[in-house]
Amino acid sequence: MASNLDVEVEVKSSADKFWEAIRDSISLFPKIFPEMYKSIEIVEGDGKGVGSIRHIVYTEAVPMVKFAKEKIEVADEEKKTVAYSVIEGDLVNFYKNFKATLQVIPKGDGASVKWKAEFDKASEEVPEPTLLKEAAVKTFKDLDEYLLKA
């Protein structure tokens, strides 16, 4: 049975600026978050469009996950929405059909960042992905701080 995990973070950066940073995560995230990301490479496509596949290598600081391959399923510039499925990597050992959707919504001078994960646990013993939720919140807050200083 599918489960959902929802995160919403208010950021002070404008929606456009935050969205551009999310869309440029392939080059930005390893620079901004070297403690989490060793590298992010484009395996197929342009890295931003539907069908693109990204290979993400995590550092030792990320527990239980060494790498992930994500395939972009939705890329809507107008709605500032991107959705991707994890197709390879350590997460597929724990969660089947792991799909995440991220949307940046303008809110005053800032924005609201919504991240939703839909997943099926591989077995009942697999814990809820609270570490992923915490990592998403931290990433959005830290990215906001970085953008406000840039």
C-alpha positions as CSV (number, residue, x, y, z in Angstrom):
1,M,0.0,0.0,0.0
2,A,1.4,3.4,-1.0
3,S,2.3,5.9,1.7
4,N,2.9,9.7,1.4
5,L,5.3,12.0,3.0
6,D,4.6,15.7,2.8
7,V,6.9,18.7,3.6
8,E,6.2,22.4,3.3
9,V,8.9,25.0,3.9
10,E,8.5,28.7,3.8
11,V,11.5,30.5,2.2
12,K,12.5,34.1,2.0
13,S,13.9,33.8,-1.5
14,S,11.6,34.7,-4.4
15,A,9.9,31.8,-6.1
16,D,11.7,32.5,-9.3
17,K,15.1,32.5,-7.7
18,F,14.5,29.4,-5.6
19,W,13.0,27.6,-8.6
20,E,16.1,28.4,-10.8
21,A,18.4,27.1,-8.0
22,I,16.3,23.8,-7.9
23,R,16.5,23.5,-11.7
24,D,20.3,24.0,-11.4
25,S,20.8,21.5,-8.6
26,I,23.1,19.4,-10.7
27,S,25.9,21.9,-10.4
28,L,24.7,23.9,-7.4
29,F,24.0,21.1,-4.8
30,P,27.5,19.5,-4.8
31,K,29.0,23.1,-4.3
32,I,26.5,24.3,-1.7
33,F,26.2,20.9,0.2
34,P,29.5,19.1,-0.1
35,E,28.8,17.3,3.1
36,M,25.8,15.5,1.4
37,Y,26.5,15.3,-2.3
38,K,29.7,14.0,-3.9
39,S,28.4,14.5,-7.4
40,I,25.3,14.8,-9.5
41,E,25.7,13.8,-13.2
42,I,23.3,13.7,-16.1
43,V,23.1,10.2,-17.5
44,E,20.4,10.9,-20.1
45,G,18.7,14.0,-21.5
46,D,19.5,17.5,-20.4
47,G,19.1,17.0,-16.7
48,K,16.0,19.2,-16.5
49,G,13.5,17.8,-19.0
50,V,11.1,14.9,-18.8
51,G,12.9,11.6,-19.4
52,S,16.2,13.0,-18.1
53,I,18.1,10.7,-15.7
54,R,20.4,12.0,-13.0
55,H,23.0,9.9,-11.1
56,I,23.5,11.3,-7.5
57,V,26.4,10.1,-5.4
58,Y,26.0,10.9,-1.7
59,T,28.8,11.3,0.9
60,E,29.3,9.0,3.9
61,A,27.3,11.6,6.0
62,V,24.1,10.3,4.3
63,P,23.1,7.1,6.1
64,M,22.2,3.9,4.2
65,V,22.3,5.6,0.8
66,K,25.4,5.7,-1.4
67,F,23.8,6.6,-4.7
68,A,20.5,7.1,-6.5
69,K,19.4,7.4,-10.1
70,E,16.4,9.6,-10.6
71,K,14.2,9.9,-13.7
72,I,12.4,13.2,-14.3
73,E,8.7,12.4,-14.9
74,V,7.3,16.0,-14.8
75,A,9.0,19.3,-15.6
76,D,6.6,22.3,-15.6
77,E,8.4,25.6,-15.7
78,E,5.1,27.6,-15.5
79,K,3.9,25.9,-12.4
80,K,7.5,25.5,-11.0
81,T,7.0,21.8,-10.5
82,V,9.3,18.9,-11.0
83,A,8.6,15.2,-10.3
84,Y,11.0,12.3,-10.4
85,S,11.1,8.6,-9.6
86,V,14.0,6.8,-8.1
87,I,14.9,4.0,-10.6
88,E,18.1,2.7,-9.1
89,G,20.2,2.9,-6.0
90,D,20.0,2.0,-2.3
91,L,16.5,3.5,-1.8
92,V,14.9,0.9,-4.1
93,N,16.0,-1.7,-1.6
94,F,13.8,-0.1,1.0
95,Y,11.0,1.6,-1.0
96,K,9.4,0.4,-4.2
97,N,7.9,3.0,-6.5
98,F,9.5,6.0,-4.8
99,K,8.3,9.2,-6.5
100,A,8.8,12.7,-5.3
101,T,7.2,16.0,-6.5
102,L,8.6,19.4,-5.7
103,Q,6.7,22.6,-6.3
104,V,7.8,26.2,-5.6
105,I,4.8,28.5,-5.0
106,P,5.1,32.3,-4.9
107,K,4.1,33.7,-1.5
108,G,4.5,37.4,-0.9
109,D,8.2,38.3,-1.5
110,G,9.2,34.7,-0.7
111,A,7.8,31.3,-1.6
112,S,6.4,28.1,-0.2
113,V,8.3,24.9,-1.2
114,K,6.2,21.8,-1.2
115,W,7.8,18.4,-1.5
116,K,5.8,15.2,-1.5
117,A,7.0,11.6,-1.7
118,E,4.9,8.7,-2.6
119,F,6.3,5.3,-1.9
120,D,5.7,1.6,-1.1
121,K,7.8,0.0,1.6
122,A,9.7,-3.1,0.4
123,S,8.7,-4.8,3.6
124,E,7.0,-4.0,6.9
125,E,10.4,-3.9,8.6
126,V,11.5,-0.9,6.6
127,P,11.2,2.3,8.7
128,E,9.2,5.4,7.6
129,P,11.6,7.7,5.6
130,T,11.8,10.4,8.2
131,L,15.5,10.9,7.4
132,L,14.4,11.9,3.9
133,K,11.9,14.3,5.2
134,E,14.5,15.9,7.6
135,A,17.0,16.1,4.7
136,A,14.5,17.8,2.4
137,V,13.6,20.4,5.1
138,K,17.3,21.1,5.8
139,T,18.1,21.3,2.1
140,F,15.4,23.8,1.4
141,K,16.3,26.0,4.4
142,D,20.0,25.9,3.7
143,L,19.5,26.6,0.0
144,D,17.3,29.6,1.0
145,E,20.1,30.9,3.2
146,Y,22.7,30.4,0.5
147,L,20.5,32.3,-2.1
148,L,19.8,35.2,0.3
149,K,23.6,35.7,0.7
150,A,24.4,35.3,-3.0
